[in-house]
Amino acid sequence: MADSIYLDHNATTPTDPVVVAAMEPYLRDLFGNPSSVEHEHGRLAAQAVDRARERAAAAIGARPNEIIFTGSCTEADNLAILGVARAHPEKRHLIVSAIEHPAVIEPARALEREGWRITYLPVDEMGRVSLAAIEAALTAETVLVSIMAANNEVGTLQPIRMIGELCAARGALFHTDLAQLTAYDVIDVEKDHIHLASLSAHKAYGPKGIGALYVRSRKPRVRVAPILFGGGQERGLRPGTLNTAAIVGMGEALTLARRSAAAESERLRRMCDAFRDQLLAEVPGAQLNGHPTERLANNLSFSIDGVEPLALIRRLREKVSFSASSACSTDKVETSHVLKAMFGDTPRARSAFRIAPGRFTTAADMEAALQLLVAEAARLRRFSPAIA
């Protein structure tokens, strides 16, 4: 793996060595249960959790009491969707986009099976949701609108501040999944009119197995009902012994991300722009997917006529790691719901793949990966029935 180029940072990021160093004491000597504050071991662990909560809150412009630690961003999404619904049984309408992560789509479908009305908003060919469509879908029964800030597959950014303003004006709560955005952009939940936000550590150079949900505490105070029950940790919204080491790692990772977001975003955007321009110039039939400018700094999604993305990945798997925009199961390959929403069930949707550099990716890595991709794409096209 030492010689392999990793370009799949929208799937997961390596844990930053600074984060590992911050976590290490809580995996060894400082192992106490943060709920056991009566003795020194527990008190020190609780202090570490409190400090991490402060750091996670500061990273998005929130207050410490508004951060609920969860086991993942998926759990945070579920708590936001199901928790708000359970807390507002008198309202029976939610709005989500058609390209949300399954962690939002699936709990919405679960509510739909219980009789809730769910509006699935379409997107245009660039993956953007229409503000007019959101406004038209809002009713007096709408309790929550959930639109991800940045799409993990095609990189398209949504106008979350304008969406938040619209929801606030119409009296609906606004939830956004920030998993992809925190490492490369600065978020302010107050200025962006965000009422709930899901966070991921492992998409921001922190550890896996830890996430958080921001729940606004005032103007308005958001009510969320628990979906898990147990010992009452995390204000009763996420029971279970707190994972102190991972929480410390998340706090460190989000602090580093906030500090480096502007410079890192600029560096990655320059590399991605150069990669995009050269690939489109050298590979006939190549198309960029997603918005051309309003997109994640580290995301490139391409479709190439006559090139099957899984074949491309398998041919280069020992040299470059990147992703196809399809979901593999044991017996079939399904086209991504995101690409279907953008292009329909078309060759462009089926042939999409994603390049996603990150914090430790160099310009030399990008150049080497580009040359490998260009050469292999040309070879696959020569044998493609679609091209022949």
C-alpha positions as CSV (number, residue, x, y, z in Angstrom):
1,M,0.0,0.0,0.0
2,A,3.0,2.3,0.4
3,D,3.2,2.9,-3.3
4,S,-0.6,3.2,-3.9
5,I,-2.1,6.6,-4.4
6,Y,-5.2,7.1,-2.3
7,L,-7.9,9.3,-4.0
8,D,-11.0,8.3,-2.2
9,H,-11.2,10.9,0.6
10,N,-15.0,11.4,0.1
11,A,-15.4,7.8,1.3
12,T,-13.0,8.1,4.3
13,T,-9.9,10.0,5.2
14,P,-6.7,8.8,7.0
15,T,-6.6,9.7,10.6
16,D,-4.2,12.7,11.0
17,P,-1.2,11.8,13.2
18,V,-2.0,14.8,15.4
19,V,-5.4,13.3,16.0
20,V,-3.9,9.9,16.8
21,A,-1.5,11.5,19.3
22,A,-4.4,13.3,21.0
23,M,-6.4,10.1,21.3
24,E,-3.6,7.8,22.5
25,P,-3.6,8.6,26.2
26,Y,-7.3,7.8,26.4
27,L,-6.7,4.4,24.9
28,R,-4.1,3.6,27.6
29,D,-3.8,5.3,30.9
30,L,-6.9,7.6,30.9
31,F,-9.4,4.9,30.3
32,G,-12.1,5.9,32.9
33,N,-15.8,6.0,32.2
34,P,-16.8,9.7,31.8
35,S,-20.1,9.0,33.6
36,S,-18.1,7.9,36.7
37,V,-17.2,11.4,37.9
38,E,-17.1,10.4,41.6
39,H,-13.5,9.2,41.2
40,E,-10.4,10.6,39.4
41,H,-10.4,8.2,36.5
42,G,-13.9,9.1,35.5
43,R,-13.4,12.8,36.3
44,L,-10.5,13.1,33.9
45,A,-12.4,11.3,31.1
46,A,-15.4,13.6,31.7
47,Q,-13.1,16.6,31.4
48,A,-11.8,15.3,28.1
49,V,-15.3,14.9,26.8
50,D,-16.3,18.4,27.9
51,R,-13.3,19.9,26.1
52,A,-13.9,17.9,22.9
53,R,-17.6,19.1,23.0
54,E,-16.4,22.7,23.2
55,R,-14.0,22.2,20.3
56,A,-16.6,20.5,18.1
57,A,-19.1,23.2,18.9
58,A,-16.6,26.0,18.1
59,A,-15.8,24.3,14.7
60,I,-19.3,25.1,13.5
61,G,-20.2,28.2,15.5
62,A,-22.4,26.3,18.0
63,R,-22.7,26.2,21.8
64,P,-21.2,23.1,23.6
65,N,-24.6,22.1,25.0
66,E,-25.9,21.8,21.4
67,I,-23.5,18.9,20.5
68,I,-24.8,15.4,21.0
69,F,-22.1,12.7,20.3
70,T,-23.2,9.7,18.4
71,G,-21.6,6.5,17.0
72,S,-21.6,7.8,13.4
73,C,-22.9,10.5,11.1
74,T,-25.5,7.9,10.0
75,E,-26.8,7.7,13.5
76,A,-26.8,11.5,13.7
77,D,-28.9,11.6,10.5
78,N,-31.3,9.0,11.9
79,L,-31.7,10.9,15.2
80,A,-32.4,14.1,13.4
81,I,-35.0,12.7,11.0
82,L,-36.7,10.2,13.4
83,G,-36.1,12.3,16.5
84,V,-37.8,15.4,15.2
85,A,-40.7,13.4,13.8
86,R,-41.2,11.7,17.1
87,A,-41.1,15.0,18.9
88,H,-43.7,16.6,16.6
89,P,-46.4,13.9,16.0
90,E,-48.9,16.6,15.2
91,K,-47.0,17.4,11.9
92,R,-46.8,14.7,9.3
93,H,-44.7,16.2,6.5
94,L,-40.9,16.1,5.7
95,I,-39.0,17.4,2.7
96,V,-35.7,15.8,1.5
97,S,-33.8,15.9,-1.7
98,A,-33.7,12.9,-4.1
99,I,-29.9,12.7,-3.7
100,E,-29.6,12.6,0.0
101,H,-27.4,9.9,1.6
102,P,-29.2,6.7,2.5
103,A,-28.8,7.7,6.2
104,V,-31.5,10.4,5.5
105,I,-33.5,8.7,2.7
106,E,-34.0,5.4,4.6
107,P,-35.4,6.9,7.9
108,A,-37.6,9.1,5.7
109,R,-38.9,6.0,4.0
110,A,-39.5,4.4,7.4
111,L,-41.7,7.4,8.4
112,E,-43.5,7.1,5.1
113,R,-44.4,3.6,5.9
114,E,-45.9,4.9,9.2
115,G,-48.1,7.3,7.3
116,W,-45.9,10.4,7.1
117,R,-46.0,12.4,3.8
118,I,-42.5,12.8,2.4
119,T,-41.6,15.1,-0.5
120,Y,-38.5,13.9,-2.4
121,L,-37.3,17.0,-4.3
122,P,-35.7,16.5,-7.7
123,V,-32.4,18.0,-8.8
124,D,-31.1,19.4,-12.0
125,E,-28.4,17.8,-14.2
126,M,-25.8,19.5,-12.0
127,G,-27.2,18.0,-8.8
128,R,-28.7,21.2,-7.4
129,V,-32.0,21.6,-5.6
130,S,-34.3,24.4,-6.6
131,L,-35.1,27.0,-3.9
132,A,-38.4,27.5,-5.7
133,A,-39.2,23.8,-5.4
134,I,-38.5,23.8,-1.7
135,E,-40.7,26.9,-1.2
136,A,-43.5,25.3,-3.2
137,A,-43.3,22.1,-1.2
138,L,-43.4,23.8,2.2
139,T,-46.8,23.7,4.0
140,A,-48.1,24.3,7.5
141,E,-47.6,20.6,8.2
142,T,-43.9,20.6,7.2
143,V,-41.8,19.9,10.3
144,L,-38.4,19.4,8.7
145,V,-36.4,20.0,5.6
146,S,-33.2,17.9,5.2
147,I,-30.8,18.9,2.4
148,M,-27.1,17.8,2.5
149,A,-24.6,20.6,2.2
150,A,-22.3,18.8,-0.3
151,N,-22.9,15.7,-2.2
152,N,-20.4,12.9,-1.6
153,E,-20.7,11.4,-5.1
154,V,-20.6,14.4,-7.5
155,G,-19.4,17.2,-5.1
156,T,-22.2,19.6,-5.8
157,L,-22.7,22.2,-3.1
158,Q,-26.3,23.2,-2.1
159,P,-27.1,26.9,-1.2
160,I,-27.6,25.9,2.5
161,R,-27.7,29.5,3.8
162,M,-30.6,30.4,1.4
163,I,-32.4,27.2,2.3
164,G,-32.0,27.9,6.0
165,E,-33.3,31.4,5.6
166,L,-36.3,30.1,3.7
167,C,-37.1,27.4,6.3
168,A,-36.7,29.9,9.1
169,A,-39.1,32.3,7.4
170,R,-41.7,29.6,6.9
171,G,-41.4,28.1,10.4
172,A,-39.9,24.7,9.3
173,L,-36.8,23.2,10.9
174,F,-33.7,22.8,8.6
175,H,-31.4,19.8,8.9
176,T,-28.2,19.4,6.9
177,D,-25.6,16.6,6.7
178,L,-22.2,18.3,6.9
179,A,-20.1,15.2,6.6
180,Q,-18.3,16.2,3.4
181,L,-18.0,19.9,4.1
182,T,-16.3,20.4,7.5
183,A,-12.8,19.5,6.3
184,Y,-12.9,22.0,3.4
185,D,-15.2,24.8,4.3
186,V,-16.1,27.0,7.3
187,I,-19.6,26.6,8.7
188,D,-21.5,28.9,11.0
189,V,-24.8,27.3,12.1
190,E,-26.2,30.6,13.3
191,K,-25.5,32.6,10.2
192,D,-26.5,29.7,7.9
193,H,-29.9,29.3,9.8
194,I,-29.2,25.6,10.5
195,H,-31.3,24.0,13.2
196,L,-29.8,20.5,13.1
197,A,-26.6,19.3,11.5
198,S,-24.9,15.9,11.3
199,L,-21.1,15.7,11.6
200,S,-18.6,12.9,10.8
201,A,-15.1,12.5,12.2
202,H,-13.7,10.1,9.7
203,K,-14.5,12.4,6.8
204,A,-12.4,15.1,8.4
205,Y,-9.2,13.1,9.3
206,G,-10.6,11.8,12.6
207,P,-11.4,8.3,13.7
208,K,-14.2,6.1,12.5
209,G,-17.1,5.1,14.8
210,I,-17.8,8.6,16.1
211,G,-20.2,11.4,14.9
212,A,-22.3,14.2,16.4
213,L,-25.6,15.9,15.9
214,Y,-25.9,19.7,16.4
215,V,-29.3,20.5,17.9
216,R,-30.1,24.3,18.2
217,S,-30.9,25.3,21.8
218,R,-32.6,28.6,21.2
219,K,-34.3,30.8,18.6
220,P,-35.8,28.3,18.1
221,R,-35.2,25.6,20.7
222,V,-35.3,22.4,18.7
223,R,-37.1,19.4,20.2
224,V,-35.8,16.0,19.5
225,A,-37.2,12.7,20.9
226,P,-34.8,9.8,21.6
227,I,-34.7,6.9,19.3
228,L,-32.5,4.8,21.7
229,F,-33.1,4.2,25.4
230,G,-30.7,3.4,28.2
231,G,-28.6,5.2,30.8
232,G,-29.5,8.7,29.8
233,Q,-26.1,9.9,28.5
234,E,-26.0,12.8,26.1
235,R,-29.1,14.5,27.5
236,G,-31.0,11.2,27.1
237,L,-30.7,11.4,23.3
238,R,-27.8,9.0,22.9
239,P,-27.5,6.5,25.7
240,G,-24.4,4.3,26.1
241,T,-20.9,4.7,27.5
242,L,-19.2,7.5,25.8
243,N,-16.2,6.6,23.6
244,T,-13.8,9.0,25.2
245,A,-10.8,8.4,22.9
246,A,-12.9,8.8,19.7
247,I,-14.6,11.9,21.1
248,V,-11.3,13.5,21.8
249,G,-10.1,12.6,18.3
250,M,-13.2,14.1,16.8
251,G,-12.7,17.4,18.7
252,E,-9.1,17.5,17.6
253,A,-9.9,16.7,14.0
254,L,-12.6,19.3,13.7
255,T,-10.4,21.9,15.3
256,L,-7.6,21.2,12.8
257,A,-10.1,21.2,9.9
258,R,-11.5,24.6,10.9
259,R,-8.0,26.0,11.1
260,S,-6.8,24.7,7.8
261,A,-10.0,24.7,5.7
262,A,-9.4,27.9,3.6
263,A,-5.8,27.1,2.6
264,E,-6.4,23.4,2.1
265,S,-9.5,24.1,0.0
266,E,-7.5,26.4,-2.3
267,R,-4.7,23.9,-2.6
268,L,-7.0,21.0,-3.5
269,R,-9.1,23.1,-5.9
270,R,-5.9,24.0,-7.9
271,M,-4.9,20.4,-8.1
272,C,-8.4,19.2,-9.1
273,D,-8.8,22.0,-11.7
274,A,-5.5,20.9,-13.4
275,F,-6.5,17.2,-13.2
276,R,-10.0,18.0,-14.7
277,D,-8.7,20.1,-17.5
278,Q,-6.0,17.6,-18.6
279,L,-8.3,14.6,-18.4
280,L,-11.1,16.3,-20.4
281,A,-8.5,17.3,-23.0
282,E,-6.8,13.9,-23.3
283,V,-9.8,11.5,-23.0
284,P,-12.4,11.6,-25.8
285,G,-16.0,11.3,-24.5
286,A,-15.1,12.3,-20.9
287,Q,-17.6,14.5,-19.1
288,L,-17.5,16.2,-15.7
289,N,-20.5,15.4,-13.4
290,G,-21.8,17.9,-10.9
291,H,-21.8,21.6,-10.8
292,P,-18.7,23.1,-12.6
293,T,-17.9,25.6,-9.9
294,E,-20.2,25.2,-6.9
295,R,-18.6,21.9,-5.8
296,L,-16.3,20.4,-3.1
297,A,-12.7,21.5,-3.6
298,N,-11.5,17.9,-3.5
299,N,-14.2,16.1,-5.6
300,L,-14.1,15.2,-9.3
301,S,-16.8,13.0,-10.8
302,F,-16.3,11.9,-14.4
303,S,-18.2,9.7,-16.9
304,I,-16.3,8.4,-20.0
305,D,-18.0,6.9,-23.0
306,G,-17.1,3.2,-23.4
307,V,-15.4,2.9,-20.0
308,E,-16.9,0.7,-17.3
309,P,-15.9,2.3,-14.0
310,L,-15.6,-1.0,-12.1
311,A,-13.3,-2.3,-14.8
312,L,-11.2,0.8,-14.5
313,I,-11.0,0.5,-10.7
314,R,-10.0,-3.2,-10.8
315,R,-7.3,-2.6,-13.5
316,L,-5.7,0.1,-11.3
317,R,-6.5,-1.1,-7.8
318,E,-2.9,-1.8,-6.8
319,K,-1.8,1.6,-8.0
320,V,-4.7,4.1,-7.4
321,S,-7.7,3.9,-5.0
322,F,-10.8,5.7,-6.2
323,S,-14.6,5.0,-6.3
324,A,-17.3,4.2,-8.8
325,S,-20.7,5.8,-8.4
326,S,-22.5,2.5,-8.1
327,A,-23.5,0.3,-5.2
328,C,-22.3,-3.3,-5.2
329,S,-24.3,-6.1,-3.6
330,T,-23.7,-9.8,-3.6
331,D,-25.4,-10.4,-6.9
332,K,-25.7,-7.2,-8.8
333,V,-24.4,-3.7,-9.4
334,E,-26.9,-0.9,-9.1
335,T,-26.5,2.6,-10.6
336,S,-26.3,5.3,-7.9
337,H,-29.5,6.9,-7.0
338,V,-27.7,10.3,-7.1
339,L,-26.7,9.8,-10.8
340,K,-30.1,8.5,-11.7
341,A,-31.7,11.6,-10.2
342,M,-29.4,13.8,-12.3
343,F,-29.3,11.9,-15.6
344,G,-31.8,9.1,-15.4
345,D,-30.8,5.4,-15.9
346,T,-28.4,6.4,-18.8
347,P,-24.9,5.4,-19.8
348,R,-23.6,8.6,-18.3
349,A,-25.0,7.7,-14.9
350,R,-23.8,4.1,-15.1
351,S,-20.2,5.1,-16.1
352,A,-19.5,7.6,-13.4
353,F,-16.5,7.4,-11.1
354,R,-15.0,9.7,-8.5
355,I,-11.5,11.1,-7.8
356,A,-11.1,12.7,-4.4
357,P,-7.7,13.8,-3.2
358,G,-7.1,15.0,0.4
359,R,-4.8,16.5,3.0
360,F,-1.8,14.3,2.3
361,T,-2.2,14.1,-1.5
362,T,0.6,15.9,-3.5
363,A,0.6,17.4,-7.0
364,A,2.9,14.5,-8.0
365,D,0.3,12.0,-6.8
366,M,-2.3,13.6,-8.9
367,E,-0.1,13.7,-12.0
368,A,0.8,10.1,-11.6
369,A,-2.8,9.0,-11.1
370,L,-3.9,11.1,-14.1
371,Q,-1.4,9.4,-16.4
372,L,-2.5,5.9,-15.2
373,L,-6.2,6.8,-15.7
374,V,-5.7,8.2,-19.2
375,A,-3.7,5.2,-20.4
376,E,-6.1,2.7,-18.9
377,A,-9.2,4.5,-20.2
378,A,-7.8,4.4,-23.7
379,R,-7.1,0.7,-23.4
380,L,-10.6,-0.1,-22.2
381,R,-12.2,2.1,-24.9
382,R,-10.4,0.1,-27.6
383,F,-12.2,-3.0,-26.5
384,S,-15.6,-1.4,-25.7
385,P,-18.6,-2.5,-27.8
386,A,-20.1,0.9,-27.3
387,I,-17.1,2.6,-29.1
388,A,-16.7,-0.2,-31.7
